[in-house]
Amino acid sequence: MTSADLSLSLPRFCPNCGGHLSERLLETEDRPRLVCDQCQRILYLNPKVVAGVIIERGGRLLLLRRAIEPRYGTWTFPAGYMEIDETAEQAAVREVEEEVGLKVKLGPLVGVYSRPAPEAPGVLVVVFQGQRPRGRVKIGREVMEARWFALDAIPWSELSFPTTHWALGDWLRARQDTRRRKAQRAARLRPPRRGG
């Protein structure tokens, strides 16, 4: 999406009173804003919040192939827009169930990633680890297929978004660090060998 595309998709009417919106620079703002010509309300254009979950079972990673635009046919982890009446955690759990039919317990936060407009809609993506997935994979209406991938078979060139790449990269690094620390801890706890 170019800046011209973004300007074409800007709201034209005030959600408060229905008046026409004009782009203006106000004394109280540091950039032009959409302002209602009737009620003078400022309409702030903010990024959408997305919540997602990276799920591992038996050393394999669950990815789904998108059956919707944008990026139809590409791979990502379960994720979607947060609703106004839920927390990011609730949205993440709901999206997993809607998209792949699993129930998960959320683990630690993998990270928070952002992608600004105008190249694409601005998003803030909150990604959690999913623990103890229960049930069988059952794809939802926005998914064309879901598959468990070996970690060395992740389809990096077919991933949906930059935020998908960033989150999976961070998750893999954290996973390797955790395994390395556990191995080091186990080595320190082993009793010394005797005899010879």
N, C-alpha and C positions, 0 to 999 in steps of 0.2 A: 504494500500500500504506500503510495507516495503522499507527500503533504497535500497535493491537490485532491487525491482520493479522500484523505482525512477531512478536508474542508467540505467536501460534498456530503459526507456522512454526519456532519455536525447537526445537533438538534436545531430546529428552526423556531420552535414554540416553547414557551415557558410551561413547565409541568405544574406550576403553582396557579397561574391564572389564564393561561392560553395565549398570552400576548406574544408578539414577535420578539425574537432574541437578536440582539446586535452585538458584534464584537467591539469592545471598547477598552481603553486603558484608563483605569480609575486611579485616583490619588492614593487609595489604600492598597493597591495591588502593584506587584512588580512585573506583571506581564498582562497582555490583553486577556479579557474574560468575556464570556457570554453574559449579557445583562438584558433583562426584560425591559422593553420600552414602556410597558404599562406599570408594573409593580416595582421595578428597579431591583428585583431579586437577582443575585449572581448565581449562575449555574456553573458549578465546578465540574470539570470533566476529569474523573479519577480512574485509575486503572481498575480492572476487574481482579478479584481475588480468586485464585484457584487453589484447591487443596488436593494433594495426591499422596499415594502410598506405594512404596517399593516393597514388594513381597517376595520373600525367599522361602522355599521349602525343599529340604533335602539337597541343599547346594545348588538349586536351580532358581532362576529368576522368572517371575511371571510378567509377561508383556502382552499387550493387546494391540490388535491392528484396527485402526480407526475406520469406522464406516460412515463418518461424517466429515464435512469440511470444517475448518481448514485442515489441510494435510491428509486428505482421504487416503487410506491404504498404507499409511506409515505406522510405525510401532511406538508405543509409549507405555508407561505404567498407568494403572487406574488413577484418574484425576478428573476434576471438573469444577465448575464455578460454585462458589460458596453462596448459599441462600441467605437472605437478610435475617432470618430467624434462627440461624445456627452458628455454632463456633466452627473454627477451622477444623478442629478434631472431629466434630460431628459430621461435617461435610466430607472429610476424608473417608470415614467409615461408611457413610452412605454411598459415596461414589464407588467404592470397592464392591459393595453389595449390588448396586444397580448395574455396573458394567461387567462384572465377572461372577456374581452370585456367591461370593465368599463372605464369611464373617471374619473380621480380624480384630485383634487387640492392637492398639497403637503402641509402638515402641518410641525410642528417642527421635527427636527432630533430626532429619538429615540436613536440612538447610532451607533458606528462604532466598528465592531467585527472582529477579525482575527483568522485564523486557519492555522498554518504553515504546510508545508510538513515535513517529508515524509509520515505520516500516510494517508494523502489524499492530493490532489493538494492544494497548498497554496492559500488562498483567503483572501481578505479584503472585508467585507460586510458592506455597508452603508445602514442603514434602516431609513425610514421616516414614519411619520404618514400620512395616506391618509384621506383627508377630502372631504365631500360632493360628495360621489361617485354617478355618474349619469349613467343611463342605466340599462339594465338587464344583469345578469351574462350569458355569452356565452363562453363556454370553448374553449381554443385554442388547437393546435395539441400536445402540450407537457403536457396536463392536462387530467387526466381521469375523474375527477369530481371536483366540487367546491361546498362548503357548508358554510352556515352561522351558526356558533356555539355560543351557550350561553357561557358566559365566564366561567361558572363552568363546562362546558362540553368539554373544549379543550382536544384533545387526546394527552396528554403529552408523553405517552409511544410510540406513533406512529409518532412523529415529525421527520422531515428529518435529521437535522444536529444539532450539538451543538450550532452553531450560531443562529439557529431558536429558540431553548430553551432560550438562553441568551437574545435575542431581545424581545421575547414575555414576559419574566419575567420582564425586564426593563420597557416595555410598560405598563404592568399591574400595577406595582408599581407606575409609574408616573401618571397613570390614577386615582388610589386610592388617591394619594397625592393631585391631583387637585380637586377631588370631596370633600375631607376632608377640604381643604382650602376654597372652595366655601361655604360649609355648615357653617364653622366657620364665614366667612364674612357675610353670610346671618343672622346668629344668632346675630351678633354685630349690624346689621342695623335695626333689629326689634324694634319697640317702646316698652317701658316697659308696662306691664299690669297694669291696674288701677282697683281700687275697690276690693271688695272681699266679 
